[in-house]
Amino acid sequence: MNPNYPIYIISKGRWESRLTSKALEEMQVPYHIVVEPQEYRKYAAVIDRKKILVLPFSNLGQGSIPARNWVWEHAISIGAKRHWILDDNINGFYRFYNNLKIKVGDGIIFRCAEDFTDRYENVPMSGFNYCMFIKRKYWQPPYYLNSRVYSCILLDNSLDMRWRGKYNEDTDLSLRILKAGYCTILFNAFLCLKMTTMTVKGGNTEELYKIKEGEKDGRLLMAESLVEQHPGVTQIVHKWGRWQHQVDYSHYKKWGQLKKKRGLIIPDGINEYGMQLIDIKEE
């Protein structure tokens, strides 16, 4: 079972690693990978050309923002109600079940997330949490309501917002959505194995994160930009040896409630979507 909505991977300088692409290929999940024109040949040498979308621009110095907005318009142009937008450094997808992180073999978890999100009239943004943030020894709810959504995102194409700025675009969009009175859903039942930023060659590492001589720490610039965009709920902290932002979502968690679509009937019982837990013996 595959997703109803199109999946886009935005990628730069990662035709060799192409982690997200490989993960979806293994699951036989259809996708498009979106690349800059000067890198098309390198990606086309290792990925089916039918899956590659070439941007009409390159090296704009705004990180992934122009590519993300181009993807949004492309999804609208093909008549999609929503679209998935994924980072290019995701090394697998998992279901969190009975405190076990179980690698999934097809696109069922995308369909499950879509169907759950589509139940509600006020959820324009949802997505999968990171494996690293879910600890097996603790109970976890199936999802977090009204927090940041990142890296593996499902977006409503009718939302009257777009990606902006240069840094922390996922946190910024999440906060603007919450401030507008909508809800977000971050699934814990479905997870992605996101690689730590700056550990995979390529992406926007050189442009956004690396400290250049005579310039301010890119991490600090990112945190400062978010504080400027969202004062009152965001602060700058120094944790794990680097500068980063910290957001207080407590206000949104208190008042935000999911609104089920009118006339929607949810059947009793549990729908496992045909998912089965099986042992795979390694050869």
Long-range contacts (C-beta under 8 A, 24 or more apart in sequence): 1-106, 1-107, 1-108, 1-111, 1-273, 1-274, 2-28, 2-29, 2-30, 2-106, 2-107, 2-110, 2-111, 3-29, 3-30, 3-84, 3-107, 3-110, 3-111, 3-114, 4-111, 4-114, 5-75, 5-80, 5-81, 5-82, 5-83, 5-84, 5-114, 5-154, 6-30, 6-31, 6-32, 6-75, 6-78, 6-80, 6-83, 6-84, 7-31, 7-32, 7-83, 7-84, 7-86, 7-110, 8-32, 8-33, 8-34, 8-53, 8-71, 8-74, 8-75, 8-83, 8-84, 8-85, 8-86, 9-33, 9-34, 9-86, 9-87, 9-88, 10-34, 10-64, 10-67, 10-68, 10-71, 10-85, 10-86, 10-87, 10-88, 11-35, 11-43, 11-88, 11-202, 12-36, 12-39, 12-64, 12-88, 12-202, 12-203, 12-204, 13-39, 13-201, 13-202, 13-203, 14-88, 14-89, 14-200, 14-201, 14-202, 14-203, 15-39, 15-42, 15-43, 15-45, 15-46, 15-47, 16-46, 16-201, 16-202, 17-89, 17-200, 17-201, 17-202, 18-43, 18-46, 18-47, 18-88, 19-88, 19-89, 19-90, 19-91, 19-195, 19-200, 20-86, 20-87, 20-88, 20-89, 20-90, 20-91, 21-47, 21-51, 21-88, 23-90, 23-91, 23-92, 23-93, 27-93, 27-104, 27-105, 27-106, 27-107, 28-106, 28-107, 29-106, 29-107, 29-110, 31-86, 33-88, 34-67, 34-70, 34-71, 36-67, 61-207, 62-166, 63-166, 63-167, 63-169, 63-204, 63-207, 63-208, 64-163, 64-169, 64-204, 65-163, 65-164, 65-165, 65-166, 65-169, 68-163, 68-169, 69-162, 69-163, 72-155, 72-157, 72-162, 72-163, 75-157, 76-157, 80-157, 81-156, 81-157, 81-158, 82-114, 82-117, 82-154, 82-155, 82-156, 82-157, 83-154, 83-155, 83-157, 84-110, 84-152, 84-153, 84-154, 84-155, 85-153, 85-155, 86-151, 86-152, 86-153, 87-151, 87-152, 87-194, 88-202, 88-203, 89-194, 89-195, 89-200, 89-203, 90-151, 90-152, 90-192, 90-193, 90-194, 90-195, 91-193, 91-194, 91-195, 92-192, 92-193, 93-128, 93-190, 93-191, 93-192, 93-193, 94-131, 94-190, 94-191, 94-192, 94-193, 95-189, 95-190, 95-191, 95-275, 96-134, 96-140, 96-188, 96-189, 96-190, 96-191, 97-189, 97-277, 99-136, 99-137, 99-138, 99-139, 99-140, 100-136, 101-131, 101-134, 101-136, 101-191, 102-277, 104-275, 108-273, 108-274, 108-275, 109-189, 109-190, 111-273, 112-189, 112-190, 112-273, 113-154, 113-187, 113-190, 114-154, 116-185, 116-187, 117-154, 117-185, 118-261, 119-258, 119-260, 119-261, 119-264, 119-266, 120-183, 120-258, 120-259, 120-260, 120-261, 121-259, 121-260, 121-261, 121-262, 122-181, 122-182, 122-183, 122-258, 122-259, 123-156, 123-182, 123-183, 123-184, 123-185, 123-258, 124-155, 124-156, 124-158, 124-159, 124-177, 124-182, 124-184, 125-149, 125-153, 125-154, 125-155, 125-156, 125-159, 125-173, 125-174, 125-177, 125-182, 125-184, 125-185, 126-153, 126-154, 126-184, 126-185, 126-186, 126-187, 127-151, 127-152, 127-153, 127-154, 127-185, 127-186, 127-187, 128-152, 128-186, 128-187, 128-190, 128-191, 128-192, 129-186, 129-187, 129-188, 129-190, 129-191, 129-192, 130-191, 130-192, 130-193, 130-194, 131-191, 131-192, 131-193, 131-194, 132-194, 134-188, 134-191, 140-188, 141-188, 142-187, 142-188, 142-189, 143-185, 143-186, 143-187, 143-188, 143-189, 144-185, 144-186, 144-188, 145-183, 145-184, 145-185, 145-253, 145-256, 145-258, 146-178, 146-183, 146-184, 146-249, 146-252, 146-253, 146-256, 147-174, 147-184, 147-186, 147-249, 147-252, 147-253, 148-174, 148-175, 148-184, 148-186, 148-247, 148-249, 149-174, 149-184, 149-185, 149-186, 150-174, 151-192, 151-194, 152-192, 152-194, 165-225, 165-229, 166-208, 166-225, 167-208, 167-221, 167-222, 167-225, 167-226, 168-222, 168-223, 168-225, 168-226, 168-245, 171-226, 171-245, 171-247, 172-226, 172-229, 172-230, 175-229, 175-230, 175-233, 175-234, 175-247, 178-249, 178-252, 178-256, 182-256, 183-256, 183-257, 183-258, 183-259, 185-258, 217-242, 217-243, 219-243, 219-244
